[in-house]
């Protein structure tokens, strides 16, 4: 987990402005690890991502295409990629970030594209599918591509723990995708024995929602 600072704050050690959401560049500074696979909160893995780990090479970035084959000018995904931490690379990324953001802030994929243009290990688009119709053959799905639908956390029809156990249908709609997401979350909590923690955090969240009516959220009991 890479902790982001509050908006308009800066990291004293790196000078990275967290307002732009690029605090994850600090992953390159986590030299206690030999390899890292970054997965953002909108990426929903369906299968093991071991092949991403295995593809990582020193000084390179391993990332799937951001668009399906055939699209001109394809860039890399900013939501899923593998890297090898290195303090020199981290320093160069920070400087490159400062240079690029003097006038404006680039998107993360375009920023990484420019820096790793000759050091990108291209992984298949099946690791970054963005169309629900193709989700059944995907290894992971980018939920940021869904438009006009509620956030998966705020979905009013989210399944209960019991109902999620019976979710087996293929993925045809965003509702199928969300049901599957909740099923896998519940199963993960079960495997990690984190149900008590989840119950506590859910109650804290509900209390927060009820205490701040200005927030455009709805507390839904999922138990």
N, C-alpha and C positions, 0 to 999 in steps of 0.2 A: 504494500500500500504506500502510495506517495502522497503525503499530506500537503494540501494546498493551503496557502495563507489567505487571509481575508482580501477581498478586492481592494485594489489601490495600494496594497502592501508590497514590499520587496524583500527578497531573500538577502540578508546581509552578506552571506558568504558568496553568492553568485550574482546578485543584482538582477535576477530574473523577475520580471513583473508578473505576478500571479494573476493579475487582472485578465491577461490574455489566455489563460488556461494552459500555458506551456511549462508549468512547474514540473511536469513529468520528465523534462530534460534532465532532472536530477537523477534519473535512473542510470545515466551514464557515470554518475559519481558513486554508485553503490558498489565499490570495488571489492567488498567482502564476498560478492558472488561472481562466479566465472561466466555465467550466462543469465540473461533475464528475458522473459517473454512478457511484454506489456499487453494487457487486455483492459480496455476501458469499460465503463459501466454499461454502455449501450451495446456491447458485443455479447452475443449469446452463443457460447460454444455448444455444439451438439455431440461432438466426438472428442477423443483425446487429441491434444495439440502437441504431442511428443515430436512429430515431424518438424514442427517449427523450431523446437529446441535443437534438434539434430542438424538443422540447416544453418544454424548460426555459426559464423566465422569471425575471427578477430578483425576489427576495423570495418566490418560490413554491417548492413542492416538487412534482416530478412522480413519481408512484408508481402502480403498478397496485393494484387491489383485492386484499385478502388472501383473499377468498372469492369463489366464483362468483356470477354474477347471481342475484338472488332471495333471498339471505340477508339477514335483517334486521340492521341495525346494522353494516354492513360497514366495516371499517377498512382502512387502507393497508398495503401490504407494508413490512416492515422489512428485507427482504433485497435489494431492488432499487429504487433511486430516483435521480432527478436533482436537482441543486441548483446554486445560484450562490453561491460563497463570498463572505462578507461579514463583516467583523470585528464590526460591531454586532449582526448576527444571531447570530453565535457567542457573544458576551457574553450576549445575552438567553437563548439556549438553555442556557448554563451556569447562569445564575441560576434559570431555570425548572426545570432539573434538580435544583438544590439544594433548591428549594422543594418539589418533588414527592417527593423522596427523604428528606425529614425523618423520615417514619414508615415508609415502605416504598419499594421500587423498582418503578416501572411497567415493563411490557414496552416495547420500543422502538416498536412500532407505536402503542400507546396514548399514549406520550409525544409522538411526532410528531403524532399525531391532534389532541391538545389544542392544541399550539402552532400548527400549520398548518391548523387547522379551517376557516378562511376563505381559505386560500391553498394549496389542494391541487388540482393539475391531475390529474384522475382518468384513468388509463390503463387499457386493457382487461385483464381477468383473464388473457388468453392470455399475458401477460408474467409470470405468477406461478402457473401451473397446479400443483396439488398432488395430482392423481389420475393415476396412470399410464395409466388407460384414456383420458384426454383428452390425453395427451402428444403424440400424433401431430399434433395441430392447434395445438400450443403454440409460443410463441416462446422461452420459457424455463421451467424446471421447478424447483420448490422441493423439494430432496431432504430437507429437515427433516421433511417430511410423511410420509416412509416410516417405519413403525414395525415393530419385530420383525425387522429385517434388519440385517446388519452395516454398518458404515461403509464407504463406497466404497473407502477406502484399505486397510481390513482384510479385504476380501472374499477368502476363500481361493481362489476360482475365478477370480480376475482374469485376463484374457487376456494372452498374451504379445504382443509387438509384432507378430509375424508373424500370429498368429490374429486380432488386432484388425483387420488390414487387410481381412479377409473378413467383417466384421460389417456386414450390410446389412438385416437383418430389421426389420420395423416394431416399434414399441414396444408390447408387450402386457404385459410383466411387469417387475418391478424388475431382473431379471437382464438383460433387453434394454437397459434404461436404463443400467445399470452398464457393460455391454459397449460401448455407444456412448460413454459418458463416457471410458473408457480409450482408445478409438480416437481420439477428438478430442484427448486429451492427447498421445498419441504423435505425431499429425500436427502439433500445435503445436510440440512439441519439435523435430521435423524441420525445420519451416519456419524456426524461430528458431535453428537450429544449436546446440541446447543439450543434445545427447545426452551429451557428456562431463561436463557439469555434473550432469545427471540421474544418470548412472552413479555419480559421486562421492557425491552426496547420498544415493542409495539404499544405497550401501555403508556410509556413516556411520550411517544409520538402522538397518540390519541389525546393525551392531556394537553399537549402543545396546541393541537388543532382546536380543541374546545376553548382554550384560553385566548385564542387570537382569531376572532371571527372575520377579520379582514382578509385572512388567507383564503385563497380560492381552492380549498381542498375539501375533501369529505372523509371523515373517519369511518372506516368500515370494519366491522368485527369479522375477522377471518377465522375465528376459532369455532 
